[in-house]
Amino acid sequence: MEASLVILFLTLLSYSFCATSLSQSPLAVTVVPGETVTISCIVEGDKNELMNLHWYRQTATGVQYFPTDSHITANRFVPSQHSSISNLHFLTITSITDMDKGTYYCALSHPVRGSLVDFVQGEGSSVHVEEKPESAPTIQLHHPSKRDLSSGNIEIICIINGFEHTHIFWTVDDEAPPVGVSAAPPTLEKELAYTKIFIPVDLLASYDIFTCTIKRYHNSKIP
């Protein structure tokens, strides 16, 4: 008799949940490390006070529930419910890292004989984490003033912002600086680097283009 009642109870629950669905948004999102993602979940259909909405993540290595898994920092994975719309739920993930990628699901469960059993889940929201692109260095050239032109030597100053992983050098008419023209090694000051090239005034008319060039090296630093 007891077994029959349990089967009848489960059958009634299954029938009730057939009229309930979960709708998630967005279904896919791409972010860079450090950003915040909020996934919404709307419960549509029958409402049942015994139902329990929770979130979990599916990855190639398994399933992780929020916020019950001990290795998950609850402060970064925050489930919440809209203050005035009772069937609207959220999962907010802050300070995204590459370890957070996967497919996130909202799910409804019901207590059955002391355990929570999932009956309905959302479509899933895929979170992709891409490497944050490096910003390109900026270059400013300070040309000689008229006073400099009246002296024996002139100098052109090249200022670079964002010089990490870069090599800085000068060229004159697309060649290495010729004899008589000298380039100072780059000087680093906080987040800036600057270098100078010195040209005798009597040689200035012999050349057309003085170029400050930077080359970026990935995964290495230039000493």
Backbone bond lengths (Angstrom), bond angles and torsions (degrees), N, CA, C in turn:
res aa  C-N    CA-C-N  psi(-1)  N-CA   C-N-CA  omega(-1)  CA-C   N-CA-C  phi
1 M - - - 1.464 - - 1.536 110.93 -
2 E 1.326 116.58 -43.90 1.472 120.65 -179.54 1.512 111.01 -62.56
3 A 1.347 115.93 -42.02 1.461 119.31 179.12 1.514 110.80 -61.92
4 S 1.326 117.20 -38.28 1.461 120.93 179.32 1.516 111.02 -64.60
5 L 1.342 116.70 -39.22 1.461 120.46 178.89 1.518 111.73 -65.55
6 V 1.342 116.71 -39.74 1.461 120.48 178.54 1.521 110.30 -63.44
7 I 1.334 116.62 -44.20 1.465 120.31 179.45 1.523 110.53 -62.82
8 L 1.353 116.60 -42.61 1.455 120.51 177.58 1.518 110.97 -62.66
9 F 1.356 117.89 -41.37 1.462 122.50 179.25 1.528 111.20 -61.09
10 L 1.339 116.79 -46.08 1.456 121.09 179.41 1.517 111.14 -65.34
11 T 1.346 116.89 -36.89 1.461 120.36 179.21 1.518 110.86 -64.62
12 L 1.338 116.12 -42.61 1.466 119.92 177.87 1.519 111.62 -64.35
13 L 1.355 116.54 -39.96 1.473 119.82 178.33 1.523 110.00 -63.27
14 S 1.328 118.05 -45.15 1.448 121.97 -179.56 1.513 110.40 -60.14
15 Y 1.327 117.16 -40.53 1.458 120.94 178.92 1.519 110.64 -63.84
16 S 1.362 116.14 -42.02 1.461 120.71 -179.38 1.508 111.20 -64.10
17 F 1.339 116.87 -41.77 1.452 120.01 -176.09 1.517 112.21 -76.01
18 C 1.346 118.13 -17.55 1.463 119.71 176.95 1.515 110.86 -61.96
19 A 1.341 116.98 -26.28 1.455 121.66 -179.40 1.521 111.76 -92.12
20 T 1.332 117.70 6.74 1.458 122.61 -179.29 1.521 109.73 -116.30
21 S 1.343 116.41 137.63 1.465 120.44 177.59 1.522 109.16 -139.69
22 L 1.328 115.21 157.32 1.461 121.91 178.69 1.526 108.74 -118.98
23 S 1.314 115.81 132.66 1.462 121.67 -179.15 1.522 109.41 -119.64
24 Q 1.344 116.65 120.82 1.460 121.40 -177.44 1.525 111.63 -105.14
25 S 1.322 114.99 155.38 1.463 121.69 175.37 1.534 108.38 -155.24
26 P 1.352 118.01 137.76 1.462 127.44 -5.82 1.526 110.41 -77.30
27 L 1.337 116.03 162.28 1.460 119.86 177.56 1.524 111.30 -81.17
28 A 1.327 117.06 -21.67 1.469 121.66 176.91 1.520 108.51 -154.30
29 V 1.326 116.32 141.71 1.457 121.15 179.24 1.525 108.21 -148.90
30 T 1.330 115.97 142.88 1.462 121.90 177.56 1.522 108.75 -118.53
31 V 1.327 116.56 128.57 1.459 121.75 -176.73 1.521 109.36 -133.66
32 V 1.320 115.60 171.00 1.460 121.58 173.90 1.529 107.26 -113.02
33 P 1.337 117.69 157.70 1.468 120.29 -179.00 1.528 112.63 -52.59
34 G 1.330 114.96 138.38 1.460 120.60 178.67 1.510 114.35 98.96
35 E 1.333 117.89 -16.83 1.457 120.28 -178.08 1.536 111.21 -80.58
36 T 1.340 115.21 173.65 1.467 122.38 179.15 1.519 109.76 -117.51
37 V 1.329 116.34 139.38 1.465 122.64 178.27 1.527 108.24 -124.22
38 T 1.331 115.96 136.02 1.465 121.63 172.82 1.520 109.08 -121.75
39 I 1.324 116.11 123.96 1.462 122.67 178.38 1.521 107.85 -108.14
40 S 1.326 116.42 132.38 1.459 120.16 179.27 1.523 110.62 -105.00
41 C 1.331 115.30 155.05 1.465 121.98 -179.68 1.526 108.00 -143.55
42 I 1.335 117.04 120.84 1.457 122.31 179.64 1.527 108.94 -107.36
43 V 1.331 115.58 128.42 1.458 121.50 176.02 1.526 107.69 -90.56
44 E 1.331 116.06 118.60 1.459 120.95 -177.68 1.522 109.62 -116.44
45 G 1.322 116.81 138.41 1.455 120.86 178.42 1.506 112.01 108.36
46 D 1.341 116.36 -146.72 1.464 121.78 -176.66 1.518 111.15 -62.97
47 K 1.317 116.02 144.71 1.467 122.25 176.28 1.526 108.14 -112.23
48 N 1.303 115.10 135.94 1.464 120.01 -178.31 1.521 107.65 -139.27
49 E 1.341 117.74 122.40 1.460 121.29 -176.48 1.518 112.40 -62.97
50 L 1.352 116.93 -22.09 1.458 119.44 -178.96 1.521 112.07 -79.27
51 M 1.328 117.38 -12.80 1.460 119.73 -177.96 1.522 110.72 -73.20
52 N 1.325 116.36 145.63 1.458 122.68 -178.06 1.524 108.39 -125.30
53 L 1.355 117.22 116.22 1.464 120.49 179.18 1.518 109.44 -91.35
54 H 1.312 116.96 132.20 1.459 121.07 177.57 1.525 108.82 -143.28
55 W 1.319 115.73 174.51 1.465 122.45 -176.56 1.518 109.65 -123.24
56 Y 1.322 115.45 148.61 1.466 119.86 172.18 1.520 109.50 -149.82
57 R 1.312 115.35 161.84 1.468 121.98 179.63 1.520 109.60 -117.80
58 Q 1.326 115.20 134.02 1.462 121.54 176.88 1.525 108.69 -106.14
59 T 1.342 116.74 124.50 1.457 122.15 175.61 1.520 108.50 -129.12
60 A 1.319 115.60 178.49 1.465 119.60 179.47 1.518 111.81 -64.86
61 T 1.340 116.47 -21.08 1.465 119.99 -176.79 1.520 113.39 -96.16
62 G 1.334 117.55 -7.18 1.456 118.57 178.41 1.513 112.88 143.80
63 V 1.323 115.88 -159.03 1.460 123.42 -175.59 1.525 109.28 -116.43
64 Q 1.335 115.78 137.59 1.455 121.40 177.29 1.523 108.56 -126.45
65 Y 1.337 116.96 127.70 1.454 121.69 -177.94 1.527 109.98 -97.83
66 F 1.325 115.83 152.79 1.462 121.52 -179.32 1.511 109.91 -116.18
67 P 1.348 116.59 139.82 1.465 126.90 -11.98 1.516 111.26 -99.38
68 T 1.340 118.65 35.48 1.456 120.80 -170.66 1.519 113.94 -79.92
69 D 1.356 118.58 -27.49 1.459 119.57 -179.49 1.521 109.87 -65.80
70 S 1.333 116.81 130.37 1.457 120.82 -172.66 1.520 112.96 -66.55
71 H 1.340 117.48 -26.12 1.463 119.12 -176.51 1.530 111.89 -85.99
72 I 1.327 118.43 0.16 1.460 121.69 178.92 1.521 108.80 -98.21
73 T 1.316 116.22 130.64 1.462 120.62 178.22 1.519 109.04 -79.83
74 A 1.331 116.02 111.46 1.467 119.98 -174.37 1.528 111.83 -61.12
75 N 1.321 117.28 -29.40 1.457 119.66 -178.05 1.523 112.67 -67.83
76 R 1.309 117.88 -19.27 1.476 120.58 178.15 1.522 111.92 -95.13
77 F 1.307 118.16 -20.85 1.465 123.02 179.77 1.527 107.36 -118.11
78 V 1.333 116.34 100.23 1.462 120.42 -169.89 1.528 110.00 -116.26
79 P 1.328 118.31 104.59 1.462 120.68 171.01 1.529 109.47 -75.20
80 S 1.332 116.66 144.09 1.467 119.88 178.84 1.520 109.08 -153.78
81 Q 1.329 114.50 170.76 1.452 121.87 179.98 1.519 108.55 -130.44
82 H 1.337 116.59 142.54 1.458 120.56 179.53 1.524 109.69 -59.55
83 S 1.332 115.52 140.72 1.465 120.05 -174.39 1.522 113.21 -67.14
84 S 1.323 118.31 -27.35 1.467 119.74 -177.43 1.530 113.53 -123.93
85 I 1.334 117.95 -12.09 1.468 121.16 178.39 1.524 107.01 -111.22
86 S 1.318 116.08 100.53 1.462 120.80 -169.16 1.522 113.39 -66.33
87 N 1.315 118.38 -24.21 1.468 119.53 -176.85 1.535 112.46 -97.03
88 L 1.333 117.80 12.42 1.466 122.33 179.55 1.524 109.15 -110.53
89 H 1.329 115.64 119.14 1.463 121.59 -176.81 1.529 109.68 -122.01
90 F 1.352 115.69 159.43 1.465 121.26 -177.39 1.529 110.09 -137.06
91 L 1.328 114.08 153.47 1.467 121.39 164.18 1.518 106.87 -127.89
92 T 1.328 116.44 118.68 1.464 121.60 179.68 1.523 108.99 -107.76
93 I 1.329 115.03 128.21 1.469 121.85 179.12 1.526 107.24 -116.31
94 T 1.321 116.97 118.19 1.462 120.91 -178.85 1.524 110.64 -105.56
95 S 1.325 114.75 160.46 1.478 121.85 178.06 1.532 110.84 48.19
96 I 1.321 115.44 56.30 1.466 122.59 -176.60 1.533 110.67 -54.59
97 T 1.334 116.11 139.15 1.459 121.94 172.33 1.520 108.46 -125.14
98 D 1.322 116.01 170.70 1.463 120.11 179.28 1.522 111.60 -62.09
99 M 1.325 117.42 -25.80 1.465 121.61 -179.69 1.526 112.38 -71.72
100 D 1.338 117.81 -11.34 1.462 121.01 -176.11 1.520 113.49 -90.10
101 K 1.333 118.16 -3.52 1.466 118.89 -178.00 1.523 110.51 -68.38
102 G 1.323 115.45 151.44 1.458 121.58 -177.92 1.512 109.45 150.44
103 T 1.326 116.33 -172.60 1.462 121.82 178.62 1.520 108.60 -109.91
104 Y 1.327 115.57 124.55 1.458 122.39 -175.98 1.532 109.80 -102.68
105 Y 1.324 115.63 134.66 1.459 121.68 -178.43 1.524 110.32 -124.14
106 C 1.328 115.61 140.84 1.453 119.83 163.15 1.525 106.79 -96.47
107 A 1.313 117.17 146.55 1.462 120.61 -175.84 1.518 109.75 -146.41
108 L 1.329 115.07 147.31 1.458 121.65 174.59 1.515 109.01 -102.35
109 S 1.312 115.85 133.71 1.458 120.23 177.83 1.517 109.90 -128.75
110 H 1.329 115.58 164.49 1.456 121.58 -177.96 1.528 107.84 -139.43
111 P 1.336 118.32 137.08 1.470 119.16 178.38 1.528 111.39 -68.12
112 V 1.327 115.84 122.16 1.463 122.04 177.54 1.521 108.15 -127.63
113 R 1.329 117.13 112.25 1.460 123.16 178.14 1.533 111.39 51.41
114 G 1.354 116.06 44.84 1.453 121.19 174.57 1.513 115.62 88.23
115 S 1.342 118.34 -2.58 1.458 120.97 -179.98 1.519 109.66 -125.41
116 L 1.352 116.25 154.06 1.461 121.18 175.71 1.519 109.03 -89.54
117 V 1.311 116.40 127.54 1.459 121.95 -179.20 1.520 108.68 -118.12
118 D 1.357 117.76 126.46 1.452 121.79 178.65 1.528 110.15 -75.03
119 F 1.342 115.64 131.42 1.451 120.55 177.16 1.522 111.80 -112.89
120 V 1.354 116.71 -35.25 1.465 121.65 -176.65 1.525 108.09 -136.54
121 Q 1.332 116.75 140.62 1.458 120.78 174.17 1.520 109.35 -136.44
122 G 1.341 115.56 160.36 1.451 120.69 178.42 1.520 112.36 -76.31
123 E 1.337 115.39 179.80 1.470 120.41 -177.61 1.520 112.79 -70.67
124 G 1.347 116.13 -21.98 1.462 120.47 -176.51 1.513 111.34 99.08
125 S 1.313 116.45 140.43 1.473 123.31 177.21 1.520 108.20 -121.41
126 S 1.329 116.32 114.09 1.467 121.22 -178.56 1.524 109.94 -83.47
127 V 1.323 115.99 124.88 1.465 121.76 178.38 1.525 108.05 -109.28
128 H 1.324 115.59 116.35 1.459 122.12 177.96 1.529 108.36 -106.50
129 V 1.320 116.72 134.60 1.462 121.75 -179.10 1.522 108.06 -116.01
130 E 1.330 116.16 118.93 1.460 121.79 179.00 1.523 110.14 -105.07
131 E 1.319 115.02 153.59 1.462 119.82 178.27 1.517 109.53 -65.50
132 K 1.315 115.38 135.83 1.461 119.81 -179.68 1.516 110.13 -67.65
133 P 1.342 117.76 124.16 1.466 119.04 -177.93 1.524 112.05 -67.30
134 E 1.309 115.49 143.44 1.461 120.21 176.47 1.518 109.61 -73.12
135 S 1.305 116.08 139.30 1.463 119.81 176.77 1.521 109.53 -78.81
136 A 1.318 115.25 142.98 1.464 120.48 -178.12 1.529 110.06 -73.47
137 P 1.328 117.88 140.24 1.467 120.07 175.47 1.525 110.42 -63.90
138 T 1.321 116.13 153.08 1.465 121.36 175.47 1.526 109.08 -110.70
139 I 1.323 115.79 147.15 1.470 122.01 -177.48 1.517 109.34 -124.99
140 Q 1.325 115.47 135.18 1.458 121.83 173.26 1.518 108.78 -124.94
141 L 1.315 116.43 133.45 1.468 121.74 177.15 1.519 109.49 -109.75
142 H 1.327 115.74 130.12 1.465 121.35 175.55 1.525 108.15 -106.77
143 H 1.320 114.97 111.24 1.458 120.82 -176.03 1.528 110.70 -79.43
144 P 1.314 116.71 157.88 1.478 119.26 -179.63 1.526 111.40 -66.07
145 S 1.314 115.23 146.40 1.460 120.70 177.22 1.528 109.63 -84.29
146 K 1.327 115.86 172.59 1.472 120.10 177.62 1.526 110.31 -62.69
147 R 1.323 117.69 -34.39 1.462 120.76 177.84 1.525 110.31 -63.02
148 D 1.361 116.40 -40.99 1.466 119.43 178.41 1.527 110.93 -62.69
149 L 1.334 116.08 -38.48 1.460 119.70 -178.33 1.533 112.11 -65.53
150 S 1.308 116.51 -23.57 1.466 119.77 179.91 1.522 112.57 -85.10
151 S 1.351 116.84 -8.05 1.457 120.08 179.24 1.524 110.31 -92.85
152 G 1.287 116.41 -179.36 1.463 119.83 -176.85 1.521 113.35 -74.16
153 N 1.352 118.64 -32.37 1.460 123.33 -179.85 1.525 109.51 -130.63
154 I 1.291 115.46 146.30 1.464 119.96 175.17 1.526 108.16 -117.69
155 E 1.311 115.75 160.08 1.460 120.27 178.12 1.524 110.15 -134.49
156 I 1.312 115.21 143.19 1.463 122.40 173.54 1.527 106.51 -114.01
157 I 1.316 116.75 130.35 1.461 121.78 -176.67 1.529 109.14 -106.56
158 C 1.321 114.87 133.40 1.467 121.51 178.19 1.530 107.93 -116.19
159 I 1.349 117.11 121.85 1.463 122.46 -179.29 1.525 108.79 -113.64
160 I 1.340 115.78 128.06 1.466 121.58 -177.10 1.523 109.07 -118.93
161 N 1.326 115.81 131.11 1.467 122.24 175.03 1.531 108.08 -112.14
162 G 1.333 116.89 125.02 1.460 120.52 -176.38 1.511 110.55 88.73
163 F 1.352 116.57 52.68 1.460 121.29 -171.60 1.524 113.44 -91.43
164 E 1.345 118.58 1.48 1.457 120.08 -177.22 1.533 110.09 -62.59
165 H 1.328 116.04 140.39 1.465 123.46 -179.68 1.536 111.93 63.40
166 T 1.326 118.05 30.94 1.457 120.15 -179.10 1.520 111.04 -128.05
167 H 1.325 114.62 156.96 1.463 122.92 174.41 1.520 106.96 -118.99
168 I 1.320 117.12 129.43 1.461 122.60 -173.25 1.526 109.13 -113.29
169 F 1.331 116.10 131.45 1.468 118.83 178.56 1.532 109.66 -155.05
170 W 1.351 114.04 163.77 1.458 121.99 179.99 1.526 110.52 -107.63
171 T 1.338 114.78 149.56 1.463 120.70 168.72 1.523 108.41 -133.29
172 V 1.322 114.45 153.07 1.464 121.55 176.62 1.524 107.21 -122.87
173 D 1.333 116.09 115.87 1.468 121.26 -174.48 1.530 110.56 51.44
174 D 1.330 115.20 45.39 1.477 123.82 176.94 1.525 113.45 65.72
175 E 1.308 117.60 18.46 1.464 121.63 177.19 1.523 109.18 -126.83
176 A 1.337 115.97 167.16 1.456 119.62 174.36 1.528 109.47 -62.00
177 P 1.333 118.06 149.78 1.460 120.33 -179.33 1.530 111.27 -53.04
178 P 1.338 118.45 130.66 1.467 121.55 -178.29 1.523 111.90 -76.20
179 V 1.291 115.26 173.68 1.464 121.17 177.01 1.533 108.72 -59.91
180 G 1.314 115.69 134.00 1.451 121.20 -178.87 1.512 112.92 99.20
181 V 1.323 116.40 -21.51 1.466 121.07 177.17 1.522 107.43 -108.11
182 S 1.328 117.65 126.20 1.463 120.60 -175.99 1.528 110.87 -121.81
183 A 1.332 114.63 143.86 1.467 121.12 178.25 1.520 108.87 -117.04
184 A 1.329 116.76 131.31 1.455 121.69 179.51 1.523 109.96 -81.32
185 P 1.344 118.68 144.98 1.470 120.93 175.39 1.518 110.18 -61.26
186 P 1.341 118.01 151.50 1.466 120.40 179.64 1.525 111.80 -61.67
187 T 1.311 116.19 142.37 1.456 123.59 175.27 1.517 108.48 -111.61
188 L 1.320 116.90 130.64 1.453 121.18 -177.92 1.512 110.34 -100.95
189 E 1.332 116.61 131.56 1.461 122.55 176.63 1.521 108.30 -138.39
190 K 1.348 115.61 104.39 1.462 122.28 -178.15 1.523 109.32 56.17
191 E 1.343 118.14 -116.16 1.457 121.02 -176.90 1.518 112.70 -96.20
192 L 1.317 116.43 7.17 1.462 120.41 -177.91 1.518 111.00 -116.18
193 A 1.330 115.07 153.47 1.458 121.64 170.67 1.530 107.05 -131.11
194 Y 1.314 116.48 145.30 1.467 117.71 175.54 1.523 109.51 -142.92
195 T 1.309 114.29 152.55 1.460 121.46 178.72 1.527 108.50 -143.89
196 K 1.325 116.33 157.02 1.459 121.43 -177.73 1.522 109.95 -127.06
197 I 1.320 115.03 152.24 1.454 120.79 170.54 1.527 107.44 -124.90
198 F 1.325 116.11 134.88 1.465 122.32 -176.27 1.521 109.58 -109.80
199 I 1.337 115.87 128.35 1.472 120.54 -177.58 1.527 108.83 -128.19
200 P 1.335 118.55 124.17 1.469 119.83 172.91 1.524 110.01 -60.94
201 V 1.311 116.64 139.36 1.463 120.63 -177.10 1.529 111.22 -58.49
202 D 1.320 117.38 -36.96 1.467 118.70 -176.92 1.535 112.38 -71.70
203 L 1.354 118.33 -13.14 1.462 121.19 176.86 1.526 112.58 -99.27
204 L 1.316 116.60 -9.34 1.462 120.44 -173.20 1.520 112.15 -58.73
205 A 1.318 117.13 -41.70 1.463 120.45 -177.00 1.520 112.51 -70.30
206 S 1.330 118.33 -11.18 1.467 121.16 -177.86 1.521 112.39 -81.17
207 Y 1.318 117.37 -11.30 1.471 120.35 -174.66 1.528 109.90 -129.36
208 D 1.322 113.81 154.94 1.467 119.46 -176.65 1.535 113.79 -105.47
209 I 1.322 116.46 -44.10 1.465 119.84 -170.84 1.520 110.58 -129.30
210 F 1.320 116.09 126.80 1.454 123.18 172.78 1.537 106.98 -112.04
211 T 1.327 116.61 121.42 1.469 120.52 -171.04 1.516 111.18 -123.15
212 C 1.331 114.92 130.49 1.461 122.03 171.34 1.531 106.85 -97.72
213 T 1.330 116.46 120.54 1.467 121.23 -173.35 1.524 110.17 -121.12
214 I 1.321 115.28 141.96 1.463 119.51 172.73 1.522 108.54 -124.23
215 K 1.321 115.78 142.92 1.454 122.08 174.93 1.512 108.42 -121.56
216 R 1.341 115.71 134.20 1.469 120.16 -178.85 1.510 110.12 -95.69
217 Y 1.319 114.51 136.24 1.470 122.25 176.12 1.517 107.98 -115.40
218 H 1.322 117.87 127.31 1.446 122.36 -179.15 1.526 110.75 -85.70
219 N 1.350 115.01 139.04 1.473 122.45 174.59 1.519 113.56 61.59
220 S 1.327 117.34 25.64 1.460 120.07 176.06 1.518 108.41 -153.35
221 K 1.302 114.70 158.60 1.459 119.82 179.29 1.523 109.42 -119.87
222 I 1.314 114.48 138.04 1.457 119.81 176.54 1.525 108.28 -84.45
223 P 1.313 119.39 124.65 1.485 119.77 -177.80 1.530 111.30 -66.93
